[in-house]
Amino acid sequence: MKFVLLPSAKEDLKEIRQYISKENPTASKMVSERIKKALLMLTEQPLIGHVTDDEEVLEWHIPGLPYTLPYRIVNNEIQILRVFHEAQNRPGKWECN
């Protein structure tokens, strides 16, 4: 199974890299690599996440990082909705854009 980053997830990743690299470019690279590894792990174990109130959306906490990946599986494709920092205010429902 492959993954696709929806525009909102791409924007999240961009913001994460920019925010961390202001203080520590090395840490920014490390976090980016760990997120990439997590995405690849998700392709191997797509049901690793837990079901949310929105039955179509699963969430998976990235081990060792304060980020959660909300995603859905559509036509044998993992659609990453966001890359969400756990300190942020969580939306009532994940928007898919």
N, C-alpha and C positions, 0 to 999 in steps of 0.2 A: 504494500500500500504506500502511496506517496502523500506528502503533505503540501498544502498550498497556504501561503500567508495571505489573508484578506488584507485590503488596504489599511484597515484600522490596526492590525497586528504589525504591518510594516512600519507604520508611523510610530507605534509603541517602541519597536526595536530601535528606530532612529533616535527617538528621544532618550531612551535608556543609554545608548552609546554616547550621545552628546553630553548628557548629564554627568555620567561617570568620568568621561575623559577630561572634563574640566579640572577635576581634582587629581585623577590618576589614570593616565592613558594605558598603563600596563594592566590595571584592574579592569578597565573597559574591554580590553582584548580578551582577558580571561573570562569575564562574564559572557561576552558574545560567544566564545567557544563553548562554554558550558550550556548555554541556551541552544546552540546548534546541535550539540550532542544529545540534549534532551529531545529535540525535535526528531532526530534520527531514531532515538530509542522509541519514541511514540509510534513511528512507522512500523516498528517491529512488534510492538505491543499496544495496538490502538485502543484496547479496552482497559488500559491501565488506570484511566481517570475514573472519578466517581460521578454518578448521575446527579444532576442539579434539579431545581424546581422546574426548569424548562427541560422536559424529557428528551429533547433533541440534543441538548448540550451536555457535554462531559467536561469536567475540570480535572486538571492534574497539576499538583504542586511540584515544581522542579526541585529535586533533591539538592540541598546545600545552598539554595538561592531563595530570596524572598519573592519569587515570582510564581504566578499561577497561569497556566495555559487553558483557557476555555476553548473548546473545540467541538466540532460535530463531524460525523461521518456521513458523507453523501456520495452515493455511486462509487464506492470503493476509494474514496479520496478523503483525507483528513483535512478539514478546513479549520485553520487556526484563526479564531475570532479576535483575540487580543493577546498581549503579553502583559499581564497585570501585576503591578507591585502590590504586595499584600498590605502595605501601609496606606494605600489609596482607599478612598471611599468606594465601596463596591456598588455597582449599579444594580437596580432591582432585577433587571433582565439584560442579558448580554445582547448588545446590538451587533448586527451582522452587516457591515458595509465594506 
